[in-house]
Amino acid sequence: MELFSDEYFMNEALKQAQIAFEEGEIPVGAVIVANNRIIAKAYNQTEKLNDVTAHAEMIAITSAANSLGSKYLTTCKLYVTLEPCTMCGGALFWSQVGAVFFGASDPKRGFRQSNPGLLHPKTQLKGGILAEPSEKLLHDFFQKLRK
């Protein structure tokens, strides 16, 4: 895996998703990158924090903004293992994040289902990066939950 490639950073997001999995959270992980450096890492913590807004993306956005000392993330790239929901898409719009790269599509709750134009017009969007391991982690989690 080439250093600083989209796959490299998505793999770092997958490591965060694995932490969520191990903690009994829906396994979604995110990292935010600025100048080829990870400035924020996060995973879903809705159960742990008893907070429906504690999605990986939301936590990562807050962390990145604190790291940069700016509410705008125009020079940043978000790597997240699952397509963002509408709530996270709205936050990504307001932060003006430069790019969103996601692994698995979310045909039920992904923002593209309800509002495909939700992201900031200048935000680059690309899906399907390491989609298979992202989907497998989600599948394994929900299969384990059903048992």
ChimeraX commands (.cxc) that place a marker at each C-alpha (Angstrom):
marker #1 position 0.00,0.00,0.00 radius 0.5
marker #1 position 1.53,3.25,-1.17 radius 0.5
marker #1 position 2.21,5.81,1.55 radius 0.5
marker #1 position -0.23,8.76,1.48 radius 0.5
marker #1 position -2.54,7.05,-1.04 radius 0.5
marker #1 position -6.31,7.05,-0.61 radius 0.5
marker #1 position -6.06,3.36,0.32 radius 0.5
marker #1 position -3.43,4.11,2.96 radius 0.5
marker #1 position -5.64,6.70,4.69 radius 0.5
marker #1 position -8.79,4.56,4.33 radius 0.5
marker #1 position -6.89,1.73,6.00 radius 0.5
marker #1 position -6.26,4.10,8.93 radius 0.5
marker #1 position -10.02,4.79,9.05 radius 0.5
marker #1 position -10.62,1.02,9.06 radius 0.5
marker #1 position -8.40,0.73,12.15 radius 0.5
marker #1 position -10.73,3.21,13.86 radius 0.5
marker #1 position -13.76,1.20,12.72 radius 0.5
marker #1 position -12.18,-1.90,14.27 radius 0.5
marker #1 position -11.95,-0.08,17.62 radius 0.5
marker #1 position -15.67,0.74,17.35 radius 0.5
marker #1 position -16.41,-2.92,16.56 radius 0.5
marker #1 position -14.46,-4.08,19.61 radius 0.5
marker #1 position -16.32,-1.58,21.81 radius 0.5
marker #1 position -19.75,-2.73,20.57 radius 0.5
marker #1 position -20.34,0.36,18.45 radius 0.5
marker #1 position -21.44,0.29,14.82 radius 0.5
marker #1 position -18.02,-0.07,13.15 radius 0.5
marker #1 position -17.49,3.19,11.33 radius 0.5
marker #1 position -14.13,4.93,11.46 radius 0.5
marker #1 position -12.87,8.23,10.10 radius 0.5
marker #1 position -9.65,10.15,9.71 radius 0.5
marker #1 position -9.13,13.70,8.49 radius 0.5
marker #1 position -5.96,14.51,6.60 radius 0.5
marker #1 position -4.26,17.85,5.97 radius 0.5
marker #1 position -1.04,18.05,3.94 radius 0.5
marker #1 position -0.70,14.23,3.95 radius 0.5
marker #1 position -0.85,14.20,7.76 radius 0.5
marker #1 position -3.65,12.73,9.85 radius 0.5
marker #1 position -4.92,15.53,12.08 radius 0.5
marker #1 position -8.01,13.73,13.44 radius 0.5
marker #1 position -9.02,10.12,14.11 radius 0.5
marker #1 position -12.44,9.01,15.29 radius 0.5
marker #1 position -14.90,6.16,15.47 radius 0.5
marker #1 position -18.60,5.89,16.27 radius 0.5
marker #1 position -19.28,6.42,19.97 radius 0.5
marker #1 position -23.07,6.79,20.13 radius 0.5
marker #1 position -23.46,4.03,22.74 radius 0.5
marker #1 position -20.43,4.99,24.83 radius 0.5
marker #1 position -21.39,8.68,24.98 radius 0.5
marker #1 position -25.17,8.06,24.90 radius 0.5
marker #1 position -25.29,10.64,22.10 radius 0.5
marker #1 position -26.98,10.06,18.74 radius 0.5
marker #1 position -24.72,12.70,17.16 radius 0.5
marker #1 position -21.46,10.94,18.15 radius 0.5
marker #1 position -20.80,9.60,14.67 radius 0.5
marker #1 position -17.18,9.12,13.58 radius 0.5
marker #1 position -17.40,12.01,11.12 radius 0.5
marker #1 position -18.83,14.46,13.67 radius 0.5
marker #1 position -16.13,13.66,16.21 radius 0.5
marker #1 position -13.43,13.89,13.51 radius 0.5
marker #1 position -14.71,17.27,12.26 radius 0.5
marker #1 position -14.57,18.73,15.78 radius 0.5
marker #1 position -11.11,17.30,16.38 radius 0.5
marker #1 position -9.77,18.58,13.03 radius 0.5
marker #1 position -11.22,22.06,13.60 radius 0.5
marker #1 position -9.53,22.15,17.02 radius 0.5
marker #1 position -6.27,20.94,15.50 radius 0.5
marker #1 position -6.31,23.65,12.81 radius 0.5
marker #1 position -7.85,26.38,14.94 radius 0.5
marker #1 position -10.43,26.92,12.20 radius 0.5
marker #1 position -14.03,25.90,11.64 radius 0.5
marker #1 position -13.36,25.51,7.92 radius 0.5
marker #1 position -11.62,22.38,6.63 radius 0.5
marker #1 position -11.22,23.48,3.01 radius 0.5
marker #1 position -7.72,21.99,2.70 radius 0.5
marker #1 position -8.66,18.71,4.39 radius 0.5
marker #1 position -9.74,15.28,3.21 radius 0.5
marker #1 position -12.09,13.04,5.17 radius 0.5
marker #1 position -11.71,9.28,4.86 radius 0.5
marker #1 position -14.65,7.38,6.35 radius 0.5
marker #1 position -15.48,3.69,6.09 radius 0.5
marker #1 position -19.21,4.23,5.43 radius 0.5
marker #1 position -20.97,6.83,3.30 radius 0.5
marker #1 position -21.95,9.72,5.62 radius 0.5
marker #1 position -25.56,10.12,6.73 radius 0.5
marker #1 position -27.51,13.33,6.15 radius 0.5
marker #1 position -26.51,14.75,9.56 radius 0.5
marker #1 position -22.81,14.18,8.87 radius 0.5
marker #1 position -23.18,15.40,5.29 radius 0.5
marker #1 position -24.63,18.66,6.62 radius 0.5
marker #1 position -21.73,19.09,9.03 radius 0.5
marker #1 position -19.30,18.38,6.18 radius 0.5
marker #1 position -21.08,21.03,4.12 radius 0.5
marker #1 position -20.75,23.64,6.88 radius 0.5
marker #1 position -17.08,22.77,7.50 radius 0.5
marker #1 position -16.45,23.10,3.73 radius 0.5
marker #1 position -14.24,20.01,3.82 radius 0.5
marker #1 position -12.15,19.74,0.65 radius 0.5
marker #1 position -12.83,16.07,-0.10 radius 0.5
marker #1 position -14.85,13.13,1.19 radius 0.5
marker #1 position -13.67,9.61,0.46 radius 0.5
marker #1 position -15.79,6.72,1.71 radius 0.5
marker #1 position -15.58,2.95,1.68 radius 0.5
marker #1 position -19.00,1.26,1.73 radius 0.5
marker #1 position -22.12,2.88,0.30 radius 0.5
marker #1 position -25.10,3.20,2.62 radius 0.5
marker #1 position -28.20,2.53,0.49 radius 0.5
marker #1 position -30.55,3.03,3.47 radius 0.5
marker #1 position -29.19,6.07,5.34 radius 0.5
marker #1 position -26.44,7.57,3.17 radius 0.5
marker #1 position -26.83,11.25,2.33 radius 0.5
marker #1 position -26.86,10.51,-1.41 radius 0.5
marker #1 position -30.26,8.78,-1.01 radius 0.5
marker #1 position -32.02,11.77,0.49 radius 0.5
marker #1 position -29.92,14.72,-0.66 radius 0.5
marker #1 position -27.24,13.96,-3.28 radius 0.5
marker #1 position -26.27,17.65,-3.54 radius 0.5
marker #1 position -25.77,18.08,0.21 radius 0.5
marker #1 position -21.99,18.55,0.25 radius 0.5
marker #1 position -20.36,21.92,-0.42 radius 0.5
marker #1 position -20.10,22.54,-4.20 radius 0.5
marker #1 position -16.28,22.57,-4.00 radius 0.5
marker #1 position -16.08,19.28,-2.05 radius 0.5
marker #1 position -14.69,16.36,-4.02 radius 0.5
marker #1 position -16.55,13.06,-3.45 radius 0.5
marker #1 position -15.34,9.52,-4.15 radius 0.5
marker #1 position -16.76,6.24,-2.88 radius 0.5
marker #1 position -15.78,2.60,-2.97 radius 0.5
marker #1 position -12.27,2.92,-1.49 radius 0.5
marker #1 position -11.58,-0.35,0.35 radius 0.5
marker #1 position -15.35,-0.97,0.23 radius 0.5
marker #1 position -15.04,-4.74,0.77 radius 0.5
marker #1 position -13.29,-4.67,4.17 radius 0.5
marker #1 position -15.60,-1.82,5.26 radius 0.5
marker #1 position -18.68,-3.84,4.27 radius 0.5
marker #1 position -17.32,-7.01,5.89 radius 0.5
marker #1 position -16.78,-5.26,9.23 radius 0.5
marker #1 position -20.36,-3.92,9.16 radius 0.5
marker #1 position -21.76,-7.31,8.10 radius 0.5
marker #1 position -19.83,-9.13,10.85 radius 0.5
marker #1 position -21.01,-6.61,13.45 radius 0.5
marker #1 position -24.70,-6.92,12.59 radius 0.5
marker #1 position -24.46,-10.70,12.26 radius 0.5
marker #1 position -22.90,-10.85,15.76 radius 0.5
marker #1 position -25.64,-8.52,17.09 radius 0.5
marker #1 position -28.39,-10.82,15.77 radius 0.5
marker #1 position -26.99,-13.89,17.58 radius 0.5
marker link #1:1,2 radius 0.2
marker link #1:2,3 radius 0.2
marker link #1:3,4 radius 0.2
marker link #1:4,5 radius 0.2
marker link #1:5,6 radius 0.2
marker link #1:6,7 radius 0.2
marker link #1:7,8 radius 0.2
marker link #1:8,9 radius 0.2
marker link #1:9,10 radius 0.2
marker link #1:10,11 radius 0.2
marker link #1:11,12 radius 0.2
marker link #1:12,13 radius 0.2
marker link #1:13,14 radius 0.2
marker link #1:14,15 radius 0.2
marker link #1:15,16 radius 0.2
marker link #1:16,17 radius 0.2
marker link #1:17,18 radius 0.2
marker link #1:18,19 radius 0.2
marker link #1:19,20 radius 0.2
marker link #1:20,21 radius 0.2
marker link #1:21,22 radius 0.2
marker link #1:22,23 radius 0.2
marker link #1:23,24 radius 0.2
marker link #1:24,25 radius 0.2
marker link #1:25,26 radius 0.2
marker link #1:26,27 radius 0.2
marker link #1:27,28 radius 0.2
marker link #1:28,29 radius 0.2
marker link #1:29,30 radius 0.2
marker link #1:30,31 radius 0.2
marker link #1:31,32 radius 0.2
marker link #1:32,33 radius 0.2
marker link #1:33,34 radius 0.2
marker link #1:34,35 radius 0.2
marker link #1:35,36 radius 0.2
marker link #1:36,37 radius 0.2
marker link #1:37,38 radius 0.2
marker link #1:38,39 radius 0.2
marker link #1:39,40 radius 0.2
marker link #1:40,41 radius 0.2
marker link #1:41,42 radius 0.2
marker link #1:42,43 radius 0.2
marker link #1:43,44 radius 0.2
marker link #1:44,45 radius 0.2
marker link #1:45,46 radius 0.2
marker link #1:46,47 radius 0.2
marker link #1:47,48 radius 0.2
marker link #1:48,49 radius 0.2
marker link #1:49,50 radius 0.2
marker link #1:50,51 radius 0.2
marker link #1:51,52 radius 0.2
marker link #1:52,53 radius 0.2
marker link #1:53,54 radius 0.2
marker link #1:54,55 radius 0.2
marker link #1:55,56 radius 0.2
marker link #1:56,57 radius 0.2
marker link #1:57,58 radius 0.2
marker link #1:58,59 radius 0.2
marker link #1:59,60 radius 0.2
marker link #1:60,61 radius 0.2
marker link #1:61,62 radius 0.2
marker link #1:62,63 radius 0.2
marker link #1:63,64 radius 0.2
marker link #1:64,65 radius 0.2
marker link #1:65,66 radius 0.2
marker link #1:66,67 radius 0.2
marker link #1:67,68 radius 0.2
marker link #1:68,69 radius 0.2
marker link #1:69,70 radius 0.2
marker link #1:70,71 radius 0.2
marker link #1:71,72 radius 0.2
marker link #1:72,73 radius 0.2
marker link #1:73,74 radius 0.2
marker link #1:74,75 radius 0.2
marker link #1:75,76 radius 0.2
marker link #1:76,77 radius 0.2
marker link #1:77,78 radius 0.2
marker link #1:78,79 radius 0.2
marker link #1:79,80 radius 0.2
marker link #1:80,81 radius 0.2
marker link #1:81,82 radius 0.2
marker link #1:82,83 radius 0.2
marker link #1:83,84 radius 0.2
marker link #1:84,85 radius 0.2
marker link #1:85,86 radius 0.2
marker link #1:86,87 radius 0.2
marker link #1:87,88 radius 0.2
marker link #1:88,89 radius 0.2
marker link #1:89,90 radius 0.2
marker link #1:90,91 radius 0.2
marker link #1:91,92 radius 0.2
marker link #1:92,93 radius 0.2
marker link #1:93,94 radius 0.2
marker link #1:94,95 radius 0.2
marker link #1:95,96 radius 0.2
marker link #1:96,97 radius 0.2
marker link #1:97,98 radius 0.2
marker link #1:98,99 radius 0.2
marker link #1:99,100 radius 0.2
marker link #1:100,101 radius 0.2
marker link #1:101,102 radius 0.2
marker link #1:102,103 radius 0.2
marker link #1:103,104 radius 0.2
marker link #1:104,105 radius 0.2
marker link #1:105,106 radius 0.2
marker link #1:106,107 radius 0.2
marker link #1:107,108 radius 0.2
marker link #1:108,109 radius 0.2
marker link #1:109,110 radius 0.2
marker link #1:110,111 radius 0.2
marker link #1:111,112 radius 0.2
marker link #1:112,113 radius 0.2
marker link #1:113,114 radius 0.2
marker link #1:114,115 radius 0.2
marker link #1:115,116 radius 0.2
marker link #1:116,117 radius 0.2
marker link #1:117,118 radius 0.2
marker link #1:118,119 radius 0.2
marker link #1:119,120 radius 0.2
marker link #1:120,121 radius 0.2
marker link #1:121,122 radius 0.2
marker link #1:122,123 radius 0.2
marker link #1:123,124 radius 0.2
marker link #1:124,125 radius 0.2
marker link #1:125,126 radius 0.2
marker link #1:126,127 radius 0.2
marker link #1:127,128 radius 0.2
marker link #1:128,129 radius 0.2
marker link #1:129,130 radius 0.2
marker link #1:130,131 radius 0.2
marker link #1:131,132 radius 0.2
marker link #1:132,133 radius 0.2
marker link #1:133,134 radius 0.2
marker link #1:134,135 radius 0.2
marker link #1:135,136 radius 0.2
marker link #1:136,137 radius 0.2
marker link #1:137,138 radius 0.2
marker link #1:138,139 radius 0.2
marker link #1:139,140 radius 0.2
marker link #1:140,141 radius 0.2
marker link #1:141,142 radius 0.2
marker link #1:142,143 radius 0.2
marker link #1:143,144 radius 0.2
marker link #1:144,145 radius 0.2
marker link #1:145,146 radius 0.2
marker link #1:146,147 radius 0.2
view
